[in-house]
């Protein structure tokens, strides 16, 4: 299987799927490395660092899409093999087709559960998130752990972006815009604390499912799409307020 869209790789022969996937992972890992190094070495706030690199990356993508004859148009016309790898039918339940990307989501969830619960790196993540100073005193390499966390997150972004490109059959500079809000809302609903040291993979999965059920139901009720942004913002605000109240109560 190959990706044949010459808009992406102008002048090149069709490339095997693994090549652009590796390129996406490498590019995202580099950005994650920059983010992690900035946070670990210079003690910058993670939100500010990731916001800055998000804007820089967005600008680079806009410039890239203007190159050649593409003139900023949406990239489409992907190889059917690439799309089938993601959107092909995994199995059918009562006449409803379950796509392949459900399997990939399950694999990634299991992988992260193993990393979080069964590896030294996972334990170090929890220790650094709970109390960075205490983790350092306990012998944890805090700087390396923070950098690896950002790199791991970036690799996951690459994988999900690669999958989402096939799912929607086209990509442009706005693909994935505001997805970070969905991720934040799902994590907070699932019990992940903004102050660190609290959260489980199972809770995040439940948060994702609950959020998806909420917005699927709202779409089914024909709620205005613009109103959904307001509802999403309120969910994040309320969830964060509850999280902070629990944190202050523990103190």
N, C-alpha and C positions, 0 to 999 in steps of 0.2 A: 504494500500500500504506500501511496505517496501523496504529497501535497503539491498540486499542479498549478496553483495560483501564482503566476509570474509577477503579480503585483507585490507579493511578499518578498520574493527573491528574484528580482528582475535580471534577465539574461542567463539564469541558471536552469539546468535541467531539473525535472521533477525530483524532489528529495524524499527519501524515506521518512516516515513519520518520526522515527527516533531522533533524526537530526534536529528539526526545529524544537522538539521537546527538550533535548539536551541544551540547546541554545537558550530556550526560555528559562530553564532551571539555572543555568550558569549566570544569565543576566540578573535574575531575581536574587540569586545567592550573593552576587556582588553588592547589590543594593542593601540586602540584609546585613552583609558584613560591614558596610559603611555605617548603617544605622546602629548596629550593635557596638561597633568601635566608638562611635560618638557618645553613646550613652555610658558605656563602661569606662572609657578613658577620660572623658571630659565631664562626666556626671551631668549631662544634659537631660532634660525631661523627655521621656520616650515619645510622648504625644507630639511635642514640638518638632523633634527630629524626623519622625515619620511623616508629619504633615509637610515639612520642608522638602523631603526627598520625593514625596508624592507629587508635589507641584513641579519639581524639576523633571521628574520622569514624564509627567503629562506633557510638559513643553517639548521634551525630546521626541516623544511620539508624534506630536503635532507636526514638528519639523520633518520627521521621517516620512510621514504620510504625504507631505507636499513634494517629496523628491520625485524625479522622473516624470512620468505622464499620469500618475495617479491623481494628482491635484487634490489630495485630502479626502478622496472618496472612501466609502466603506469597503473593506476588503471582503470578498465573498468568492463563490465559485470553488469552494474547497473540494478536494478529491472525495468521492463517495466512500472510499475505504476508510478515510479518516473520520468521516461523520458516522459511518456504521459502527466503527470501533467504540463510539461513545453513545450514540442514540439507537443502536441496534437493539433488538428485543432480547432480553435476558431470559424471561419466561412470561407466561400469560396466566393471569388470575381472573376467572369469571369473565373472560373476554377482554380484560384490561391488560395492555402490554406494559411490562415493567422494563424500562430501558437499562442498558449496560452501565450507565453512570451510577446507578444505584449500587451496583456491585463495587465500583471503585470507591464510592463514599464509605461503604461498610469496611472495605480493606483499610482505608486511611484512618477510620475511627479505631479499628482494632490495633493498627500500628501505633497510633498515638497513645492508646490505653497501655500497651506494652511498654512504650518508652516512659510514660509517666509513672507507672506503678512497679515496673520490674527492672529498671536500669538505674545505675548510679547517677547518670545525667538527669533522670527524672526526679530523683531524690534531691539532687543539688538545685534543680529548678524550684522545687517546693521550698527548700531552705532559704534560697536567695529571695524568693518572693515573700516569705514570712518575715525574715529579719536579715538584711544583708550583712550587717555588722556581726551578728552572732554566727552567721554562716562562715564568714571570713575567719573568725576566731577558731571555728571548728575545723579549719583546714580546707574549706571549699575554695577553689579558684573562682572567685566571684566574677572577675573580668572575663575569663574564658567562658563561663557559664552564660553570662548575659549575651556575649557575642554569638554563641552557638544557638541560643534561643531565637535570636533575630534571624540567623541564617536558616534555621529549621522552619520558622514561620514563612520566610521568603520562598523557600522551596515548595511549601504547601500552596502558596499563592500561585506559583508557576504551574503547578499541577492542576489546580482548580481552574485557572485561567485557560489553560490548554483544553481542558474538558469543556468549559463553558463556550469556548469558541466554536467547537463542533456542535454543541447543543443548540446554539442560536443560529448557526450556519453563516455567521458574519461577525466581523470585529471592526471597531473604529476607536478613536481616541476616548470616546465616552463609555465604552464597554466596561462594566464594573463600577461605574460612577455611583457613589453612595452605598456600595456594598459593605463598606466598613461600618456603616450605621446598623445594618442588619446584623453583622457579626457582633457588634457591641451589645445590641439589644438582646440577642439570643444568649450570649454568655452571661450577661447580668441576670436575665430571667432564670438561667440555669444554675445560678448560685455562685458564679465567679465574682470575687470581690475586687474592687478597684484598688484597694489598699494592699492586695497581694496575700498569698498564703492560704487562700480558700478557693475551693473549686474542684470538681471532678469531671472526668470525660463524660460519664453517664449524665451528669447534670447539664452539660453543654448540649448533648444530643437531645435531651428532653426540651431544653430551651429552644433549639432550632425547630423541633417539631411543633411546639406550642405556637411559636411565632408564625410558622408557615400556615398552621391551621387558622390562626386569627386572620391573617391577610387573605387567605383563600376564601374564608367565609365572608369577609368584607367585599371581596371582588364578586362573589356569588350574589351578594345583596346589592350589587351595582353602586357601591359607595364611590364617590368622586375620587379619582386617582390623586388629585392634589390634596385631598383631605387625608389620604393615607400617610403623607409625610408628617402631618401634624400629629396623627395618632402615634406614629413611630417615635417621634420626638418625645411625646408625653410618656410613652412606655419606658424609654430610656431614662427620662427625668425621674419618674416615680420609682423605678427599680434602683437607681443610684441613691435616691433619698432613703429608701428602705435599707440599702446596703450600708450607708453611712450611719444610720441610726443603730444598726446592729453592732457596727464597729465601735461607736462611742459608748454603747451600753457595756461592751466587753471591757473597755478601758476603765 
